[in-house]
């Protein structure tokens, strides 16, 4: 039997991460010359938003993984439901890992800019 191939569609997560990076880079480069306090406020706000997203994403990822497990558990041999459950599990783990890695990537970008 051949393995199951899964097409991972994480374009929405990539768009969100790109938007966060764009905001950080623009805020550091554009406003740094005019007002350092504004940059500090923006950085603080972005860190608070990231903290909130991490707190929100953890239960959401748990629910998504549980949903995928239930799809697989109660598929009763239906191959489509098993594939759908596996896709849900894989995509939720990838999106959660990307969200958790945002903090590391932001620190790396800040180190490169300085």
Secondary structure as UniProt FT lines:
FT   HELIX           11..30
FT   TURN            32..34
FT   HELIX           36..73
FT   TURN            76..77
FT   HELIX           79..113
//
